[in-house]
Amino acid sequence: MLRFAIRRLAMLVPVFLAVSLVIFMIIHLVPGDPLEHLIQVGSSPEQRAQMIARYGLDQPLLVQYGRWLAKVVTGDFGDAIVMRQPVSQLIAENMPHSLALGGTALLFSTTVGIVTGVLAASFRDSLFDRAVMGFILLGSTLPSFWLALLMILMFAVQFEWFPVSGARTWDALVLPALTIGIGGTALIARVTRAAMVEISQRDFVRVLQAKGVPFWRIQLRHVLQQAMLPVMTILGLRIGWILGGAVTVEYVFARPGLGSLLITGLGQRDYPLVQGCLLMLAIAVMLGTLIGDLAQAALDPRLREAMGAR
């Protein structure tokens, strides 16, 4: 298992380099100038040139990328041009809010999704199963920003159960977590149901049924255990997806976090800030994929053996 983990971790290095290069180049191709927020009206061309040289924007893009990457490896994301604070400090201040939101949404979607998928597979072709499939279709197609606005209108404005925005109290986490979690619940429920339906048709299940093993014991102990393999892969990907999906949700609910910080940086054309936020989101996706692969390998020894034979 350790050898498998080391191999998978080593495979992330070229992916990280490629992602960092794409992020850097795309940000610098976006129209706009971050110095517009710093240079006063009527400044001379010499003052503008000094400001450009101060932030290294006069260097070729590859030189700028090399310097930025060398700092990133040491944990230094540079300084935000407009806010004039270290990007790593801004990320550290906002990351706990994104992790709390993402963790709550992931816990909700995982628990409800697996339970819903198990029940739908166990009562296949029933009214409950058709209702679940309708929910899956609806939850997979609803845009998160539209659902966030609907949540605010119903539960914050109409019923006044939860606050409209902010992150000062625990109940301010409920609506954003539900907004993000509903889409994940539909996805996990669909994968769980499909996997359990496919596994329940295998020969070993028929053998267990012939031996008189109780139905729910077969479903929960044998079928669900094997169905968790594709579910683990989805859960690993959901770690990155949730942080990425929280960008619009955090903005709609006016919550602090990486999403709000990223949108602020985009509006100000703040290159270091946007690059740092996007790189953290990319790292979250890569780590989520790694966690999903390790969990899948822990459940399926054949995957470890196949990886070790390469």
MODELLER restraints for C-alpha pairs under 7 A, 6 or more apart:
rsr = mdl.restraints
at = mdl.atoms
rsr.add(forms.Gaussian(group=physical.xy_distance, feature=features.Distance(at['CA:1:A'], at['CA:304:A']), mean=6.66, stdev=0.5))
rsr.add(forms.Gaussian(group=physical.xy_distance, feature=features.Distance(at['CA:4:A'], at['CA:304:A']), mean=6.11, stdev=0.5))
rsr.add(forms.Gaussian(group=physical.xy_distance, feature=features.Distance(at['CA:4:A'], at['CA:307:A']), mean=6.49, stdev=0.5))
rsr.add(forms.Gaussian(group=physical.xy_distance, feature=features.Distance(at['CA:4:A'], at['CA:308:A']), mean=6.52, stdev=0.5))
rsr.add(forms.Gaussian(group=physical.xy_distance, feature=features.Distance(at['CA:5:A'], at['CA:294:A']), mean=6.72, stdev=0.5))
rsr.add(forms.Gaussian(group=physical.xy_distance, feature=features.Distance(at['CA:8:A'], at['CA:290:A']), mean=6.87, stdev=0.5))
rsr.add(forms.Gaussian(group=physical.xy_distance, feature=features.Distance(at['CA:20:A'], at['CA:279:A']), mean=6.60, stdev=0.5))
rsr.add(forms.Gaussian(group=physical.xy_distance, feature=features.Distance(at['CA:23:A'], at['CA:275:A']), mean=6.42, stdev=0.5))
rsr.add(forms.Gaussian(group=physical.xy_distance, feature=features.Distance(at['CA:24:A'], at['CA:65:A']), mean=6.73, stdev=0.5))
rsr.add(forms.Gaussian(group=physical.xy_distance, feature=features.Distance(at['CA:24:A'], at['CA:275:A']), mean=6.41, stdev=0.5))
rsr.add(forms.Gaussian(group=physical.xy_distance, feature=features.Distance(at['CA:27:A'], at['CA:271:A']), mean=6.53, stdev=0.5))
rsr.add(forms.Gaussian(group=physical.xy_distance, feature=features.Distance(at['CA:32:A'], at['CA:269:A']), mean=6.32, stdev=0.5))
rsr.add(forms.Gaussian(group=physical.xy_distance, feature=features.Distance(at['CA:33:A'], at['CA:269:A']), mean=6.19, stdev=0.5))
rsr.add(forms.Gaussian(group=physical.xy_distance, feature=features.Distance(at['CA:34:A'], at['CA:268:A']), mean=6.08, stdev=0.5))
rsr.add(forms.Gaussian(group=physical.xy_distance, feature=features.Distance(at['CA:34:A'], at['CA:269:A']), mean=4.73, stdev=0.5))
rsr.add(forms.Gaussian(group=physical.xy_distance, feature=features.Distance(at['CA:34:A'], at['CA:270:A']), mean=5.38, stdev=0.5))
rsr.add(forms.Gaussian(group=physical.xy_distance, feature=features.Distance(at['CA:37:A'], at['CA:82:A']), mean=6.61, stdev=0.5))
rsr.add(forms.Gaussian(group=physical.xy_distance, feature=features.Distance(at['CA:38:A'], at['CA:82:A']), mean=6.72, stdev=0.5))
rsr.add(forms.Gaussian(group=physical.xy_distance, feature=features.Distance(at['CA:39:A'], at['CA:48:A']), mean=6.92, stdev=0.5))
rsr.add(forms.Gaussian(group=physical.xy_distance, feature=features.Distance(at['CA:52:A'], at['CA:58:A']), mean=5.99, stdev=0.5))
rsr.add(forms.Gaussian(group=physical.xy_distance, feature=features.Distance(at['CA:71:A'], at['CA:77:A']), mean=6.33, stdev=0.5))
rsr.add(forms.Gaussian(group=physical.xy_distance, feature=features.Distance(at['CA:76:A'], at['CA:88:A']), mean=6.44, stdev=0.5))
rsr.add(forms.Gaussian(group=physical.xy_distance, feature=features.Distance(at['CA:77:A'], at['CA:87:A']), mean=5.55, stdev=0.5))
rsr.add(forms.Gaussian(group=physical.xy_distance, feature=features.Distance(at['CA:77:A'], at['CA:88:A']), mean=5.76, stdev=0.5))
rsr.add(forms.Gaussian(group=physical.xy_distance, feature=features.Distance(at['CA:77:A'], at['CA:272:A']), mean=6.75, stdev=0.5))
rsr.add(forms.Gaussian(group=physical.xy_distance, feature=features.Distance(at['CA:77:A'], at['CA:276:A']), mean=5.96, stdev=0.5))
rsr.add(forms.Gaussian(group=physical.xy_distance, feature=features.Distance(at['CA:78:A'], at['CA:86:A']), mean=5.93, stdev=0.5))
rsr.add(forms.Gaussian(group=physical.xy_distance, feature=features.Distance(at['CA:78:A'], at['CA:87:A']), mean=5.86, stdev=0.5))
rsr.add(forms.Gaussian(group=physical.xy_distance, feature=features.Distance(at['CA:78:A'], at['CA:272:A']), mean=6.14, stdev=0.5))
rsr.add(forms.Gaussian(group=physical.xy_distance, feature=features.Distance(at['CA:79:A'], at['CA:85:A']), mean=5.42, stdev=0.5))
rsr.add(forms.Gaussian(group=physical.xy_distance, feature=features.Distance(at['CA:79:A'], at['CA:86:A']), mean=4.19, stdev=0.5))
rsr.add(forms.Gaussian(group=physical.xy_distance, feature=features.Distance(at['CA:79:A'], at['CA:87:A']), mean=5.28, stdev=0.5))
rsr.add(forms.Gaussian(group=physical.xy_distance, feature=features.Distance(at['CA:79:A'], at['CA:272:A']), mean=6.50, stdev=0.5))
rsr.add(forms.Gaussian(group=physical.xy_distance, feature=features.Distance(at['CA:80:A'], at['CA:86:A']), mean=6.00, stdev=0.5))
rsr.add(forms.Gaussian(group=physical.xy_distance, feature=features.Distance(at['CA:80:A'], at['CA:87:A']), mean=5.61, stdev=0.5))
rsr.add(forms.Gaussian(group=physical.xy_distance, feature=features.Distance(at['CA:80:A'], at['CA:270:A']), mean=6.47, stdev=0.5))
rsr.add(forms.Gaussian(group=physical.xy_distance, feature=features.Distance(at['CA:80:A'], at['CA:272:A']), mean=5.65, stdev=0.5))
rsr.add(forms.Gaussian(group=physical.xy_distance, feature=features.Distance(at['CA:80:A'], at['CA:273:A']), mean=5.36, stdev=0.5))
rsr.add(forms.Gaussian(group=physical.xy_distance, feature=features.Distance(at['CA:81:A'], at['CA:270:A']), mean=5.83, stdev=0.5))
rsr.add(forms.Gaussian(group=physical.xy_distance, feature=features.Distance(at['CA:82:A'], at['CA:270:A']), mean=6.51, stdev=0.5))
rsr.add(forms.Gaussian(group=physical.xy_distance, feature=features.Distance(at['CA:87:A'], at['CA:272:A']), mean=6.99, stdev=0.5))
rsr.add(forms.Gaussian(group=physical.xy_distance, feature=features.Distance(at['CA:87:A'], at['CA:273:A']), mean=5.72, stdev=0.5))
rsr.add(forms.Gaussian(group=physical.xy_distance, feature=features.Distance(at['CA:87:A'], at['CA:276:A']), mean=6.71, stdev=0.5))
rsr.add(forms.Gaussian(group=physical.xy_distance, feature=features.Distance(at['CA:91:A'], at['CA:258:A']), mean=6.79, stdev=0.5))
rsr.add(forms.Gaussian(group=physical.xy_distance, feature=features.Distance(at['CA:94:A'], at['CA:256:A']), mean=6.01, stdev=0.5))
rsr.add(forms.Gaussian(group=physical.xy_distance, feature=features.Distance(at['CA:94:A'], at['CA:257:A']), mean=4.32, stdev=0.5))
rsr.add(forms.Gaussian(group=physical.xy_distance, feature=features.Distance(at['CA:94:A'], at['CA:258:A']), mean=5.80, stdev=0.5))
rsr.add(forms.Gaussian(group=physical.xy_distance, feature=features.Distance(at['CA:95:A'], at['CA:257:A']), mean=5.78, stdev=0.5))
rsr.add(forms.Gaussian(group=physical.xy_distance, feature=features.Distance(at['CA:95:A'], at['CA:258:A']), mean=6.07, stdev=0.5))
rsr.add(forms.Gaussian(group=physical.xy_distance, feature=features.Distance(at['CA:97:A'], at['CA:256:A']), mean=6.35, stdev=0.5))
rsr.add(forms.Gaussian(group=physical.xy_distance, feature=features.Distance(at['CA:97:A'], at['CA:257:A']), mean=5.23, stdev=0.5))
rsr.add(forms.Gaussian(group=physical.xy_distance, feature=features.Distance(at['CA:98:A'], at['CA:243:A']), mean=6.74, stdev=0.5))
rsr.add(forms.Gaussian(group=physical.xy_distance, feature=features.Distance(at['CA:98:A'], at['CA:257:A']), mean=4.92, stdev=0.5))
rsr.add(forms.Gaussian(group=physical.xy_distance, feature=features.Distance(at['CA:98:A'], at['CA:258:A']), mean=6.20, stdev=0.5))
rsr.add(forms.Gaussian(group=physical.xy_distance, feature=features.Distance(at['CA:101:A'], at['CA:173:A']), mean=6.56, stdev=0.5))
rsr.add(forms.Gaussian(group=physical.xy_distance, feature=features.Distance(at['CA:101:A'], at['CA:177:A']), mean=5.84, stdev=0.5))
rsr.add(forms.Gaussian(group=physical.xy_distance, feature=features.Distance(at['CA:102:A'], at['CA:242:A']), mean=5.65, stdev=0.5))
rsr.add(forms.Gaussian(group=physical.xy_distance, feature=features.Distance(at['CA:102:A'], at['CA:243:A']), mean=5.97, stdev=0.5))
rsr.add(forms.Gaussian(group=physical.xy_distance, feature=features.Distance(at['CA:104:A'], at['CA:177:A']), mean=6.06, stdev=0.5))
rsr.add(forms.Gaussian(group=physical.xy_distance, feature=features.Distance(at['CA:105:A'], at['CA:177:A']), mean=4.55, stdev=0.5))
rsr.add(forms.Gaussian(group=physical.xy_distance, feature=features.Distance(at['CA:105:A'], at['CA:178:A']), mean=6.47, stdev=0.5))
rsr.add(forms.Gaussian(group=physical.xy_distance, feature=features.Distance(at['CA:105:A'], at['CA:180:A']), mean=6.02, stdev=0.5))
rsr.add(forms.Gaussian(group=physical.xy_distance, feature=features.Distance(at['CA:105:A'], at['CA:181:A']), mean=4.61, stdev=0.5))
rsr.add(forms.Gaussian(group=physical.xy_distance, feature=features.Distance(at['CA:106:A'], at['CA:181:A']), mean=6.44, stdev=0.5))
rsr.add(forms.Gaussian(group=physical.xy_distance, feature=features.Distance(at['CA:108:A'], at['CA:181:A']), mean=6.18, stdev=0.5))
rsr.add(forms.Gaussian(group=physical.xy_distance, feature=features.Distance(at['CA:109:A'], at['CA:181:A']), mean=4.90, stdev=0.5))
rsr.add(forms.Gaussian(group=physical.xy_distance, feature=features.Distance(at['CA:109:A'], at['CA:182:A']), mean=6.53, stdev=0.5))
rsr.add(forms.Gaussian(group=physical.xy_distance, feature=features.Distance(at['CA:109:A'], at['CA:184:A']), mean=5.30, stdev=0.5))
rsr.add(forms.Gaussian(group=physical.xy_distance, feature=features.Distance(at['CA:109:A'], at['CA:185:A']), mean=4.16, stdev=0.5))
rsr.add(forms.Gaussian(group=physical.xy_distance, feature=features.Distance(at['CA:110:A'], at['CA:185:A']), mean=6.48, stdev=0.5))
rsr.add(forms.Gaussian(group=physical.xy_distance, feature=features.Distance(at['CA:110:A'], at['CA:188:A']), mean=6.75, stdev=0.5))
rsr.add(forms.Gaussian(group=physical.xy_distance, feature=features.Distance(at['CA:112:A'], at['CA:185:A']), mean=6.27, stdev=0.5))
rsr.add(forms.Gaussian(group=physical.xy_distance, feature=features.Distance(at['CA:113:A'], at['CA:185:A']), mean=4.39, stdev=0.5))
rsr.add(forms.Gaussian(group=physical.xy_distance, feature=features.Distance(at['CA:113:A'], at['CA:186:A']), mean=6.42, stdev=0.5))
rsr.add(forms.Gaussian(group=physical.xy_distance, feature=features.Distance(at['CA:113:A'], at['CA:188:A']), mean=5.00, stdev=0.5))
rsr.add(forms.Gaussian(group=physical.xy_distance, feature=features.Distance(at['CA:113:A'], at['CA:189:A']), mean=4.25, stdev=0.5))
rsr.add(forms.Gaussian(group=physical.xy_distance, feature=features.Distance(at['CA:114:A'], at['CA:188:A']), mean=6.35, stdev=0.5))
rsr.add(forms.Gaussian(group=physical.xy_distance, feature=features.Distance(at['CA:114:A'], at['CA:189:A']), mean=5.56, stdev=0.5))
rsr.add(forms.Gaussian(group=physical.xy_distance, feature=features.Distance(at['CA:114:A'], at['CA:192:A']), mean=6.13, stdev=0.5))
rsr.add(forms.Gaussian(group=physical.xy_distance, feature=features.Distance(at['CA:116:A'], at['CA:189:A']), mean=5.75, stdev=0.5))
rsr.add(forms.Gaussian(group=physical.xy_distance, feature=features.Distance(at['CA:117:A'], at['CA:189:A']), mean=4.17, stdev=0.5))
rsr.add(forms.Gaussian(group=physical.xy_distance, feature=features.Distance(at['CA:117:A'], at['CA:190:A']), mean=6.31, stdev=0.5))
rsr.add(forms.Gaussian(group=physical.xy_distance, feature=features.Distance(at['CA:117:A'], at['CA:192:A']), mean=4.99, stdev=0.5))
rsr.add(forms.Gaussian(group=physical.xy_distance, feature=features.Distance(at['CA:117:A'], at['CA:193:A']), mean=4.45, stdev=0.5))
rsr.add(forms.Gaussian(group=physical.xy_distance, feature=features.Distance(at['CA:118:A'], at['CA:192:A']), mean=6.65, stdev=0.5))
rsr.add(forms.Gaussian(group=physical.xy_distance, feature=features.Distance(at['CA:118:A'], at['CA:193:A']), mean=6.08, stdev=0.5))
rsr.add(forms.Gaussian(group=physical.xy_distance, feature=features.Distance(at['CA:120:A'], at['CA:128:A']), mean=6.67, stdev=0.5))
rsr.add(forms.Gaussian(group=physical.xy_distance, feature=features.Distance(at['CA:120:A'], at['CA:129:A']), mean=4.62, stdev=0.5))
rsr.add(forms.Gaussian(group=physical.xy_distance, feature=features.Distance(at['CA:120:A'], at['CA:132:A']), mean=6.66, stdev=0.5))
rsr.add(forms.Gaussian(group=physical.xy_distance, feature=features.Distance(at['CA:120:A'], at['CA:193:A']), mean=6.27, stdev=0.5))
rsr.add(forms.Gaussian(group=physical.xy_distance, feature=features.Distance(at['CA:121:A'], at['CA:193:A']), mean=4.99, stdev=0.5))
rsr.add(forms.Gaussian(group=physical.xy_distance, feature=features.Distance(at['CA:121:A'], at['CA:196:A']), mean=6.19, stdev=0.5))
rsr.add(forms.Gaussian(group=physical.xy_distance, feature=features.Distance(at['CA:121:A'], at['CA:197:A']), mean=5.78, stdev=0.5))
rsr.add(forms.Gaussian(group=physical.xy_distance, feature=features.Distance(at['CA:123:A'], at['CA:129:A']), mean=6.28, stdev=0.5))
rsr.add(forms.Gaussian(group=physical.xy_distance, feature=features.Distance(at['CA:135:A'], at['CA:186:A']), mean=6.91, stdev=0.5))
rsr.add(forms.Gaussian(group=physical.xy_distance, feature=features.Distance(at['CA:136:A'], at['CA:186:A']), mean=4.44, stdev=0.5))
rsr.add(forms.Gaussian(group=physical.xy_distance, feature=features.Distance(at['CA:136:A'], at['CA:187:A']), mean=6.91, stdev=0.5))
rsr.add(forms.Gaussian(group=physical.xy_distance, feature=features.Distance(at['CA:136:A'], at['CA:190:A']), mean=6.66, stdev=0.5))
rsr.add(forms.Gaussian(group=physical.xy_distance, feature=features.Distance(at['CA:139:A'], at['CA:182:A']), mean=6.11, stdev=0.5))
rsr.add(forms.Gaussian(group=physical.xy_distance, feature=features.Distance(at['CA:139:A'], at['CA:183:A']), mean=5.03, stdev=0.5))
rsr.add(forms.Gaussian(group=physical.xy_distance, feature=features.Distance(at['CA:139:A'], at['CA:186:A']), mean=5.53, stdev=0.5))
rsr.add(forms.Gaussian(group=physical.xy_distance, feature=features.Distance(at['CA:140:A'], at['CA:183:A']), mean=5.49, stdev=0.5))
rsr.add(forms.Gaussian(group=physical.xy_distance, feature=features.Distance(at['CA:140:A'], at['CA:186:A']), mean=6.18, stdev=0.5))
rsr.add(forms.Gaussian(group=physical.xy_distance, feature=features.Distance(at['CA:140:A'], at['CA:187:A']), mean=6.88, stdev=0.5))
rsr.add(forms.Gaussian(group=physical.xy_distance, feature=features.Distance(at['CA:144:A'], at['CA:179:A']), mean=6.41, stdev=0.5))
rsr.add(forms.Gaussian(group=physical.xy_distance, feature=features.Distance(at['CA:144:A'], at['CA:180:A']), mean=6.75, stdev=0.5))
rsr.add(forms.Gaussian(group=physical.xy_distance, feature=features.Distance(at['CA:144:A'], at['CA:249:A']), mean=6.82, stdev=0.5))
rsr.add(forms.Gaussian(group=physical.xy_distance, feature=features.Distance(at['CA:145:A'], at['CA:248:A']), mean=6.17, stdev=0.5))
rsr.add(forms.Gaussian(group=physical.xy_distance, feature=features.Distance(at['CA:145:A'], at['CA:249:A']), mean=6.12, stdev=0.5))
rsr.add(forms.Gaussian(group=physical.xy_distance, feature=features.Distance(at['CA:145:A'], at['CA:252:A']), mean=6.97, stdev=0.5))
rsr.add(forms.Gaussian(group=physical.xy_distance, feature=features.Distance(at['CA:147:A'], at['CA:179:A']), mean=6.21, stdev=0.5))
rsr.add(forms.Gaussian(group=physical.xy_distance, feature=features.Distance(at['CA:148:A'], at['CA:176:A']), mean=7.00, stdev=0.5))
rsr.add(forms.Gaussian(group=physical.xy_distance, feature=features.Distance(at['CA:148:A'], at['CA:179:A']), mean=5.74, stdev=0.5))
rsr.add(forms.Gaussian(group=physical.xy_distance, feature=features.Distance(at['CA:148:A'], at['CA:249:A']), mean=6.54, stdev=0.5))
rsr.add(forms.Gaussian(group=physical.xy_distance, feature=features.Distance(at['CA:148:A'], at['CA:252:A']), mean=6.91, stdev=0.5))
rsr.add(forms.Gaussian(group=physical.xy_distance, feature=features.Distance(at['CA:151:A'], at['CA:175:A']), mean=6.50, stdev=0.5))
rsr.add(forms.Gaussian(group=physical.xy_distance, feature=features.Distance(at['CA:152:A'], at['CA:164:A']), mean=6.04, stdev=0.5))
rsr.add(forms.Gaussian(group=physical.xy_distance, feature=features.Distance(at['CA:155:A'], at['CA:161:A']), mean=5.62, stdev=0.5))
rsr.add(forms.Gaussian(group=physical.xy_distance, feature=features.Distance(at['CA:155:A'], at['CA:162:A']), mean=6.32, stdev=0.5))
rsr.add(forms.Gaussian(group=physical.xy_distance, feature=features.Distance(at['CA:156:A'], at['CA:162:A']), mean=5.02, stdev=0.5))
rsr.add(forms.Gaussian(group=physical.xy_distance, feature=features.Distance(at['CA:156:A'], at['CA:163:A']), mean=5.71, stdev=0.5))
rsr.add(forms.Gaussian(group=physical.xy_distance, feature=features.Distance(at['CA:156:A'], at['CA:164:A']), mean=5.36, stdev=0.5))
rsr.add(forms.Gaussian(group=physical.xy_distance, feature=features.Distance(at['CA:162:A'], at['CA:171:A']), mean=6.11, stdev=0.5))
rsr.add(forms.Gaussian(group=physical.xy_distance, feature=features.Distance(at['CA:162:A'], at['CA:172:A']), mean=6.33, stdev=0.5))
rsr.add(forms.Gaussian(group=physical.xy_distance, feature=features.Distance(at['CA:163:A'], at['CA:172:A']), mean=5.61, stdev=0.5))
rsr.add(forms.Gaussian(group=physical.xy_distance, feature=features.Distance(at['CA:164:A'], at['CA:253:A']), mean=6.71, stdev=0.5))
rsr.add(forms.Gaussian(group=physical.xy_distance, feature=features.Distance(at['CA:165:A'], at['CA:172:A']), mean=6.75, stdev=0.5))
rsr.add(forms.Gaussian(group=physical.xy_distance, feature=features.Distance(at['CA:165:A'], at['CA:253:A']), mean=4.65, stdev=0.5))
rsr.add(forms.Gaussian(group=physical.xy_distance, feature=features.Distance(at['CA:165:A'], at['CA:254:A']), mean=5.33, stdev=0.5))
rsr.add(forms.Gaussian(group=physical.xy_distance, feature=features.Distance(at['CA:165:A'], at['CA:255:A']), mean=6.51, stdev=0.5))
rsr.add(forms.Gaussian(group=physical.xy_distance, feature=features.Distance(at['CA:166:A'], at['CA:172:A']), mean=6.50, stdev=0.5))
rsr.add(forms.Gaussian(group=physical.xy_distance, feature=features.Distance(at['CA:166:A'], at['CA:253:A']), mean=6.66, stdev=0.5))
rsr.add(forms.Gaussian(group=physical.xy_distance, feature=features.Distance(at['CA:166:A'], at['CA:254:A']), mean=5.62, stdev=0.5))
rsr.add(forms.Gaussian(group=physical.xy_distance, feature=features.Distance(at['CA:166:A'], at['CA:255:A']), mean=4.92, stdev=0.5))
rsr.add(forms.Gaussian(group=physical.xy_distance, feature=features.Distance(at['CA:167:A'], at['CA:173:A']), mean=6.87, stdev=0.5))
rsr.add(forms.Gaussian(group=physical.xy_distance, feature=features.Distance(at['CA:167:A'], at['CA:255:A']), mean=5.81, stdev=0.5))
rsr.add(forms.Gaussian(group=physical.xy_distance, feature=features.Distance(at['CA:176:A'], at['CA:249:A']), mean=6.42, stdev=0.5))
rsr.add(forms.Gaussian(group=physical.xy_distance, feature=features.Distance(at['CA:180:A'], at['CA:242:A']), mean=6.91, stdev=0.5))
rsr.add(forms.Gaussian(group=physical.xy_distance, feature=features.Distance(at['CA:188:A'], at['CA:231:A']), mean=6.68, stdev=0.5))
rsr.add(forms.Gaussian(group=physical.xy_distance, feature=features.Distance(at['CA:191:A'], at['CA:231:A']), mean=6.36, stdev=0.5))
rsr.add(forms.Gaussian(group=physical.xy_distance, feature=features.Distance(at['CA:192:A'], at['CA:227:A']), mean=6.41, stdev=0.5))
rsr.add(forms.Gaussian(group=physical.xy_distance, feature=features.Distance(at['CA:192:A'], at['CA:231:A']), mean=6.33, stdev=0.5))
rsr.add(forms.Gaussian(group=physical.xy_distance, feature=features.Distance(at['CA:195:A'], at['CA:227:A']), mean=5.06, stdev=0.5))
rsr.add(forms.Gaussian(group=physical.xy_distance, feature=features.Distance(at['CA:196:A'], at['CA:223:A']), mean=6.03, stdev=0.5))
rsr.add(forms.Gaussian(group=physical.xy_distance, feature=features.Distance(at['CA:196:A'], at['CA:224:A']), mean=6.35, stdev=0.5))
rsr.add(forms.Gaussian(group=physical.xy_distance, feature=features.Distance(at['CA:196:A'], at['CA:227:A']), mean=5.51, stdev=0.5))
rsr.add(forms.Gaussian(group=physical.xy_distance, feature=features.Distance(at['CA:199:A'], at['CA:223:A']), mean=6.15, stdev=0.5))
rsr.add(forms.Gaussian(group=physical.xy_distance, feature=features.Distance(at['CA:200:A'], at['CA:223:A']), mean=6.29, stdev=0.5))
rsr.add(forms.Gaussian(group=physical.xy_distance, feature=features.Distance(at['CA:229:A'], at['CA:296:A']), mean=5.49, stdev=0.5))
rsr.add(forms.Gaussian(group=physical.xy_distance, feature=features.Distance(at['CA:229:A'], at['CA:299:A']), mean=6.91, stdev=0.5))
rsr.add(forms.Gaussian(group=physical.xy_distance, feature=features.Distance(at['CA:232:A'], at['CA:292:A']), mean=5.41, stdev=0.5))
rsr.add(forms.Gaussian(group=physical.xy_distance, feature=features.Distance(at['CA:232:A'], at['CA:295:A']), mean=6.44, stdev=0.5))
rsr.add(forms.Gaussian(group=physical.xy_distance, feature=features.Distance(at['CA:232:A'], at['CA:296:A']), mean=6.04, stdev=0.5))
rsr.add(forms.Gaussian(group=physical.xy_distance, feature=features.Distance(at['CA:233:A'], at['CA:292:A']), mean=4.74, stdev=0.5))
rsr.add(forms.Gaussian(group=physical.xy_distance, feature=features.Distance(at['CA:233:A'], at['CA:293:A']), mean=6.48, stdev=0.5))
rsr.add(forms.Gaussian(group=physical.xy_distance, feature=features.Distance(at['CA:233:A'], at['CA:296:A']), mean=6.80, stdev=0.5))
rsr.add(forms.Gaussian(group=physical.xy_distance, feature=features.Distance(at['CA:235:A'], at['CA:292:A']), mean=6.51, stdev=0.5))
rsr.add(forms.Gaussian(group=physical.xy_distance, feature=features.Distance(at['CA:236:A'], at['CA:288:A']), mean=4.34, stdev=0.5))
rsr.add(forms.Gaussian(group=physical.xy_distance, feature=features.Distance(at['CA:236:A'], at['CA:289:A']), mean=4.96, stdev=0.5))
rsr.add(forms.Gaussian(group=physical.xy_distance, feature=features.Distance(at['CA:236:A'], at['CA:291:A']), mean=5.71, stdev=0.5))
rsr.add(forms.Gaussian(group=physical.xy_distance, feature=features.Distance(at['CA:236:A'], at['CA:292:A']), mean=4.03, stdev=0.5))
rsr.add(forms.Gaussian(group=physical.xy_distance, feature=features.Distance(at['CA:237:A'], at['CA:285:A']), mean=6.40, stdev=0.5))
rsr.add(forms.Gaussian(group=physical.xy_distance, feature=features.Distance(at['CA:237:A'], at['CA:288:A']), mean=5.41, stdev=0.5))
rsr.add(forms.Gaussian(group=physical.xy_distance, feature=features.Distance(at['CA:237:A'], at['CA:289:A']), mean=5.40, stdev=0.5))
rsr.add(forms.Gaussian(group=physical.xy_distance, feature=features.Distance(at['CA:239:A'], at['CA:284:A']), mean=6.76, stdev=0.5))
rsr.add(forms.Gaussian(group=physical.xy_distance, feature=features.Distance(at['CA:239:A'], at['CA:285:A']), mean=6.52, stdev=0.5))
rsr.add(forms.Gaussian(group=physical.xy_distance, feature=features.Distance(at['CA:239:A'], at['CA:288:A']), mean=5.20, stdev=0.5))
rsr.add(forms.Gaussian(group=physical.xy_distance, feature=features.Distance(at['CA:240:A'], at['CA:281:A']), mean=6.66, stdev=0.5))
rsr.add(forms.Gaussian(group=physical.xy_distance, feature=features.Distance(at['CA:240:A'], at['CA:284:A']), mean=4.87, stdev=0.5))
rsr.add(forms.Gaussian(group=physical.xy_distance, feature=features.Distance(at['CA:240:A'], at['CA:285:A']), mean=3.82, stdev=0.5))
rsr.add(forms.Gaussian(group=physical.xy_distance, feature=features.Distance(at['CA:240:A'], at['CA:288:A']), mean=5.90, stdev=0.5))
rsr.add(forms.Gaussian(group=physical.xy_distance, feature=features.Distance(at['CA:241:A'], at['CA:285:A']), mean=6.90, stdev=0.5))
rsr.add(forms.Gaussian(group=physical.xy_distance, feature=features.Distance(at['CA:243:A'], at['CA:281:A']), mean=6.62, stdev=0.5))
rsr.add(forms.Gaussian(group=physical.xy_distance, feature=features.Distance(at['CA:244:A'], at['CA:281:A']), mean=6.30, stdev=0.5))
rsr.add(forms.Gaussian(group=physical.xy_distance, feature=features.Distance(at['CA:246:A'], at['CA:259:A']), mean=6.02, stdev=0.5))
rsr.add(forms.Gaussian(group=physical.xy_distance, feature=features.Distance(at['CA:247:A'], at['CA:258:A']), mean=6.99, stdev=0.5))
rsr.add(forms.Gaussian(group=physical.xy_distance, feature=features.Distance(at['CA:247:A'], at['CA:259:A']), mean=3.58, stdev=0.5))
rsr.add(forms.Gaussian(group=physical.xy_distance, feature=features.Distance(at['CA:247:A'], at['CA:260:A']), mean=6.37, stdev=0.5))
rsr.add(forms.Gaussian(group=physical.xy_distance, feature=features.Distance(at['CA:248:A'], at['CA:259:A']), mean=6.70, stdev=0.5))
rsr.add(forms.Gaussian(group=physical.xy_distance, feature=features.Distance(at['CA:250:A'], at['CA:256:A']), mean=6.82, stdev=0.5))
rsr.add(forms.Gaussian(group=physical.xy_distance, feature=features.Distance(at['CA:250:A'], at['CA:257:A']), mean=6.85, stdev=0.5))
rsr.add(forms.Gaussian(group=physical.xy_distance, feature=features.Distance(at['CA:250:A'], at['CA:259:A']), mean=5.90, stdev=0.5))
rsr.add(forms.Gaussian(group=physical.xy_distance, feature=features.Distance(at['CA:250:A'], at['CA:260:A']), mean=5.93, stdev=0.5))
rsr.add(forms.Gaussian(group=physical.xy_distance, feature=features.Distance(at['CA:251:A'], at['CA:259:A']), mean=6.74, stdev=0.5))
rsr.add(forms.Gaussian(group=physical.xy_distance, feature=features.Distance(at['CA:251:A'], at['CA:260:A']), mean=5.32, stdev=0.5))
rsr.add(forms.Gaussian(group=physical.xy_distance, feature=features.Distance(at['CA:258:A'], at['CA:277:A']), mean=6.36, stdev=0.5))
rsr.add(forms.Gaussian(group=physical.xy_distance, feature=features.Distance(at['CA:262:A'], at['CA:274:A']), mean=5.64, stdev=0.5))
rsr.add(forms.Gaussian(group=physical.xy_distance, feature=features.Distance(at['CA:262:A'], at['CA:277:A']), mean=5.87, stdev=0.5))
rsr.add(forms.Gaussian(group=physical.xy_distance, feature=features.Distance(at['CA:265:A'], at['CA:273:A']), mean=5.75, stdev=0.5))
rsr.add(forms.Gaussian(group=physical.xy_distance, feature=features.Distance(at['CA:265:A'], at['CA:274:A']), mean=5.36, stdev=0.5))
rsr.add(forms.Gaussian(group=physical.xy_distance, feature=features.Distance(at['CA:266:A'], at['CA:274:A']), mean=6.32, stdev=0.5))
rsr.add(forms.Gaussian(group=physical.xy_distance, feature=features.Distance(at['CA:297:A'], at['CA:303:A']), mean=5.52, stdev=0.5))
rsr.add(forms.Gaussian(group=physical.xy_distance, feature=features.Distance(at['CA:297:A'], at['CA:304:A']), mean=5.66, stdev=0.5))
